[in-house]
């Protein structure tokens, strides 16, 4: 996870929730890539994580 994302998440209203969501999105993307052998799952996870970061 890029350091800038962690830094921005720490400024969220609830940093623990933001960190949990970031971890969940990225972990799910990694798991889905392993299950379906589709790199698009990593892109989807990254996009969701960026969306979360942009809201903070």
N, C-alpha and C positions, 0 to 999 in steps of 0.2 A: 504494500500500500504506500503510495507516495507520501512523503513527509508533509507536504503542503496540505493534503487532505486531512491528515490528523490534526494539524494546526488549526485548520478552519473548523473542523468538527468540535474542537475544544471551545470554540466561541459560540456554539449552539446553545439554545435555551436549556436543553438537557443533554450535555456532552456524553453521558453514559449511554443514553438511548441512541444518539447519532453514531457512536462507535460500534454499538451492537448491530445497528442496521448496516453499517458499512461492512463489517465482518460477515454478516449474514449474506449480503448480496454477493460478495466476492467468493465466499465459501461455496455458496449455491452454484455460482457460475463455474467454479472449478469442478464441482461434483457432476454437474450436468455435462460438462465437456467430456469428462471421463466416461459417463454413461452413454452418451450419444455420439462421441467422437466428432464433435462439431465445434470448431473454434468460434462460431457465431455466439455460442453461449457465454463465452468470456467477454465478447463485445457487449452483449446485453447486460451482463453484470456490471461492467465498467460504466456503461451509460446510466444505469440506475444509481450507481454510487455517485457519479458526477452530478446527477440530478439532485440527489440529497445534499451534496456539498454546496451546490449553487443556491439552495434554499436557506443555508445558514449564513 
